Amino acid sequence: MSTLPRILPITVIDSAQPVPAEAGHHHAQGEGPRSLGQPAPCRLHVADTPISEADIAREMLFHRAIRPEQSRADAARALVVRELLRLEAVRLGLAADAPADSAIIDEEALIEALIVGQIDSRSPDEDACRRYYDQNPERFRSPDRIRIRHILLAAPADDVAGRLKARTQGEALITDLRQQPHLFADFALRHSQCPSRDQGGELGWLQRGQTTPEFDRQVFRLREGLAGFPVESRWGHHVVSIDALESGQPRTFEEVHEQIRDYLELQVRQRDLQAYLLSLRERYPVRGLEEIEAQAE
């Protein structure tokens, strides 16, 4: 008995969303290019299907960007991909599999069925995985870790005087701790405004990404021992002591084999899907997208 191919999430058009998500699963029923009601201005078409400015505006909610022109272009691309796949699914008769009494066709299911049927699942062999492992050793290491204590001298980010006072206090504490390092726990209990003060300021072992980004960037650059300056974060200033450092160790091929296989398979499917979308654009001409993309440049 045959089994269905393993489906990996595929992303398209510079998006972190899987294809069904890009294809519009977040759209409410009745909205989109085929909705009824007052027509909106329309400059984008996929074959005979208009995609209105109202459709693009709704889709922009899911494509945040610094510039609205970029958000609009990203939204327009996503809607074009959705419509290309929908039209092809209908052409191939995939909608015929829906129950006869179904008033609404699940477009996401149609698109998923189309992708499964048209894009082959090609798993890389072990030699390909091994080559990728040998060529990218820096990607396959256990995380760096630090064991850290801190004293938080809190001050709101918009309190200039409070931040200056916290930094000055932190510098004074560092001066004292250089002479009497055994007082760190006592100072934490007396001065820190972090719950860790009850544990002598202990934060334990931390990996990158486990704290706020600005604190993380700074503490992972420190050497072992008491930091010579207060570390600033959104919460205030921190007196920091790095008690131990552990560099990440190489992971064996056996540990990451499955991760590499999934990654390489995803890359192959991504390329195949991009080629497939280009072929669909030949079958279903897209008009207006170039102009929208040009405005985002």
N, C-alpha and C positions, 0 to 999 in steps of 0.2 A: 504493500500500500504506500503510495507516494505521500510525502509530506510537503506542506507549503514552504517556500523558501523563507529563511529568516529575514525579517524586515528591519532594516536599520533606519533611524531618522535621517532624512536627507535635507540639507539646507540649500537654498538657491538665492541668487542675486544678492550676495553679500549680506545675508541675514542669518541670525542665530536660530531662527524658527524652523521647525520641520516643514516639509512641503505642504502637508494638509493644513498646517497653521497659516502658512503663507497663502494657501489657496482659499482662505477665508472662512475657516471654521468658526471664527469669532463673530461672523456676521449674523445678525438676527434674521429669521425667516422673513421673506417679503422685502428685504432691502437689497441693494446691489443694482447691477446693470439692468435687471428685468423688473424692477419695482414699478408699481403703478403710482399715479399721483401727478402733481405738478412737475413738468419736465424741468431739469436743471441744465445750465449750459454744458455742452458736451464737445470736447475737442479730441477725445481719445476713443478709438474704435479698435475692436478685434474682429476682423471680418465684418459682418453686418451688425455686430453687437456694440451698442454705444456704452461707454463708461463715463458717467457724468461727473462734473465737479463735486456734486454732493456725495457721490460714492467715494471719490478720492479723499474728500474732507473727512468722512467717517473713518476711512482706512488710515489716515494720518495719525489717529490716536494711538495706533500700534507701531508707529515708526517715528520715534522721537529723534530729533536732530537739532543742532544749534541753530541752523538756518531753516526757515519754513520751506524754502525752495527745495532743499535736500529732502526734507520730510515728505513733501509732495511727490518728488521723483521716486523715492523709495516706495511710497504707497501705490503710485501708478504702476510701477514694475510688478508689485505683488498682485495687483488686480489683473494685469495682463497675463501673468503666469496662471492665475486661477482660471481665467476665461479660456486660455489656450487648452488647458488640461480638460476643462469641462466640455468644451466643444468636441474634442477628440474622443472623450468617453462616450458622449452621445452618438457620435458618428459610428463608433464601434459597437453600438448596441448594448453597452453595459447597463444602461438604465432599464433595459428589459428584464433584468434580474430582480428589480424591485417588486414587492407584493402588488397584486393587481388593484387592491383597494387603497394603496398608498397615495394620498393626495399630494405629498411633498416628497421629492426625490432628495436623498441625502447626498449633497454634492461632495462632501468630504469623503464619503464611502466610495463614490464613483471615482474620484481622483486617486484614492488609495488603490482601488482595484486596477485602474489604468496603469499606475506605476508598477505594481506587482507583475502585471502581464507584459509590460513593454520593456522594463529595465531588468536585465538579467542579474541574478545574484552570483557574483564571482568572488569566491574567497581566495585570498592569496595563499600560495603554498608556503611551506616552512622555510624554504630557501630565501624567498622574498622577505619574509619576516626577519630572518636572521641577518640579511644584508642591511635592512633598515636599523636593526638593533646595533650592528657594528658601526654604522655610519653616523649614529646619533647617540653616543654614550651619555652626553650631558642631560638627555631627556629622561634617563632611566636611573635616577638616584633617589634614595629615601630623602625626606625633607631635612633641611638644616633645623637644629633646635637650639634654644637657649633656655637656661634656667635663670629666672630674674626675680629680683625684689625691687619694690619702688615705694616712694612716698609721694602721694599726690597732693599738690598744693593747688587746690581748685580755684578757678576764676573764669567767669563767662568770657566767651570769645570777643564780645563787644565791649568789655570793661577794660579799657586801656590802662587805667590806674591800677586796677586789681591784678592785671596780668604782670605789670611791672613789679608790683609788690610781691607776687608769687615767685617771680624769677629771682628777685633780690633775696628772698627768704631761702630759696633753693640753693643759691650760691653760698649763703652763710652756713647752711646745713652741710654742704659738701666740704667746706673748709673744716668744720668740726669733725666730720666723719673721717677725714684724712688722718686726723690725729687720734681719733678714738673709734675705729671701725666697729667695735663690739657694741656700740650704742645704736646701731641701725634699727633694730627692732623697737627699742625704746622711743627713738625719734618717730618711727612710723606710728606707734600707738598714740603719741602725743600730737603729731602734726598732720598725719595723712587723712584725707577725706575720702579714701577708698575703703570699702569693707575689708580689704585685705590687711588693714592695719591691725586687726585682731590676730593675724597670723604673722606678725612682724613684717608685713609688706610683701609676703610671698605670693607670687603669681604662678609659681611652678614652671614646668616645661612648656614653652611656647614654640609653635611653628609659624612660618610666614603666613600672613593672612588671618591670624586668629585675633588680632587687635585692630584698632582703628588704623587706617592706612598711613597717616602721617607719623604715628608712634612706631608702627611696624618698620617703616623705612629707616628710621633713625636707630632704633635699638639693635637691628640686625647688622649695623655697621660698626658697633662698638666692640672693643676688646674686652677680655675678661677683667673683672674688677669694678671699682667704683667709677662711674662716668664723671669726667671732669667738669661737666656743665649740666644745667637742668635741661631735660628733654621736653620740648613743648608739644602739646597736642590740643585738640579742641576742648579738652576738659581743664586745661591749665598747664602747670609745669610739674615735671616729675624728677625727683632725685632717684637715680637708677643705679642698681648694682647688678652686673652680670656675673653670676656665680659659677656658671659652667657653659661651655660651648660644645656642640656636637655637630660636625659636618656630616652631610648626607653621604651615605655609602652606596656604591653601585648595586643595583638590583640585578639579579640573574635573569638570563633570557627566559628561563622557565617561569619566573614570576610575572613577566610582562608579555609573554607570548600572546595571550588572548587579547590584551589591550592593543598590541601592535596589529594583530589580525583584524580586529574591528576597525581600527583607524584606517588601515590600508584599503579595506573593503569599502569603507565610507568614501574614501577619495576616488576609487574607481567608479562607484555608483554616482558620485557627484559629477564626474566628467561625463559619464554616459547620459545623465539627466540633462546636463547643459547642452550636449549635442542633440538630444531628443527635442528639447525646447526650440532649438534653432530650426530643426526640421519642421516643427509645428508652425513656426512663424512663416515658413514658406507656403504652407497649406492655408493658413489663416492670416492674411496680411494684417499687420498692426500699423495703424495710422495715428500720429500725434504724439507718440512716446518720445521721439527724438527731440521735439520742441520742448517738452517738459523737462527732459534731462539736460538740454542746453541751458535752460534757465537756472539750473542748480550748479552749474560750473562756475 
